[in-house]
């Protein structure tokens, strides 16, 4: 069962871990995790760790929790590998759901089968608002959702 998940993953927080966990629960070892290139990541977030470090953080999380080497690829555009590979599931957050719809629209125009979209709810911080990289970088919450 091929499963795709993509993102910047910086800093790696509880919301990201939930997305990864859902992807692995659905696909086991047959999960491809796309991590944005430095150039792509820096169009949204000015200060971001290099791709190599972000990929290593995701790899270590999966190795420690699940004991296998994940398939991690660098993505250089919002579609990642989703137009080339026939995934069964695409794991997204409420924030990236609209992009998943665009992916399926484009796949349909290309004559390809739609990917089943699995929208995973945000992980909430202590104050009931979503944990996000933006909120962490602003110093509002830590990566576990504790108010700073």
C-alpha positions in Angstrom: 0.0 0.0 0.0 1.8 3.1 -1.2 1.4 6.1 1.1 2.8 9.7 0.6 3.4 12.4 3.0 5.2 15.7 2.4 6.3 18.8 4.3 9.1 20.9 5.5 9.2 19.2 8.9 11.0 22.1 10.7 11.1 22.0 13.5 9.8 18.4 13.8 6.9 18.7 16.3 4.0 16.6 17.6 1.8 17.5 14.7 4.4 16.2 12.2 4.8 13.0 14.3 1.1 12.4 14.2 1.1 12.7 10.4 4.1 10.3 10.2 2.4 7.9 12.6 -0.8 7.8 10.5 1.2 7.3 7.3 3.1 4.3 8.8 -0.1 2.9 10.3 -1.6 2.8 6.8 1.4 1.9 4.7 3.9 0.2 7.0 7.3 0.4 5.3 5.7 1.4 2.0 5.7 5.1 2.9 7.4 7.9 0.9 8.1 11.0 2.8 8.8 14.1 0.7 10.7 16.8 2.4 10.9 20.2 0.8 14.2 21.4 -0.7 15.9 24.3 1.1 14.9 26.7 -1.7 11.3 25.6 -1.6 11.2 25.7 2.2 12.7 29.2 2.4 10.0 30.7 0.3 7.6 30.2 3.3 10.0 30.2 6.3 13.1 32.4 6.1 15.1 30.5 8.7 15.0 26.8 8.1 17.5 24.0 8.8 19.2 22.5 5.8 17.4 19.6 4.0 19.9 17.1 5.2 19.3 17.9 8.9 15.5 18.0 8.5 15.6 14.6 6.7 17.9 13.1 9.4 15.5 14.3 12.1 12.6 12.5 10.4 14.7 9.4 9.7 15.8 9.2 13.4 12.2 9.6 14.6 11.0 6.7 12.4 14.1 4.5 13.2 13.6 5.0 17.0 9.8 4.5 17.0 9.4 1.9 14.2 12.8 0.4 13.6 13.1 0.8 9.8 14.8 3.1 7.4 12.2 5.3 5.8 12.1 6.3 2.1 12.7 10.0 2.2 12.9 12.1 -1.0 13.6 15.8 -1.7 10.7 17.7 -3.2 11.3 20.8 -5.3 7.7 21.7 -6.1 4.3 21.5 -4.3 3.3 18.3 -6.1 6.4 16.3 -5.1 6.2 12.8 -6.5 2.4 12.6 -6.5 2.1 13.2 -10.2 4.6 10.5 -11.1 3.9 7.7 -8.6 0.5 6.0 -8.1 0.1 6.3 -4.4 -3.0 4.8 -2.7 -3.0 7.4 0.1 -1.9 11.0 0.6 -1.6 12.0 4.2 -2.3 15.8 4.8 -3.0 18.2 7.6 -6.0 20.7 7.4 -3.4 23.2 6.3 -2.3 21.2 3.3 -5.7 19.7 2.4 -6.4 22.2 -0.4 -3.1 21.3 -2.1 -4.1 17.6 -2.0 -7.3 18.5 -3.9 -5.2 20.3 -6.5 -3.0 17.2 -6.8 -6.0 15.1 -7.6 -7.4 17.6 -10.0 -4.1 17.6 -11.9 -3.8 13.8 -11.8 -7.3 13.5 -13.2 -6.4 15.9 -16.1 -3.4 13.6 -16.7 -5.7 10.6 -16.9 -4.4 9.1 -13.6 -6.4 7.7 -10.7 -7.1 10.0 -7.8 -5.2 9.4 -4.6 -7.2 8.8 -1.4 -6.7 11.8 0.8 -6.5 11.2 4.6 -6.8 14.5 6.5 -5.3 14.3 9.9 -6.5 16.8 12.5 -4.1 19.2 14.1 -2.4 18.4 17.4 -3.4 21.1 19.7 -1.2 23.0 22.2 -2.2 23.6 25.8 -4.2 26.7 24.8 -6.3 24.7 22.3 -4.7 26.2 19.2 -2.8 24.0 16.7 0.9 23.3 17.2 2.7 24.7 14.1 6.2 25.5 13.0 5.2 29.2 12.8 4.0 29.3 16.4 7.1 27.5 17.6 9.4 29.8 15.7 7.5 32.8 17.1 8.2 31.5 20.6 4.5 30.9 21.5 4.7 27.2 22.1 7.3 24.5 22.1 7.3 21.4 19.8 5.2 19.5 22.3 2.5 22.2 22.6 3.6 23.7 25.9 3.0 27.4 26.2 6.2 29.4 26.5 
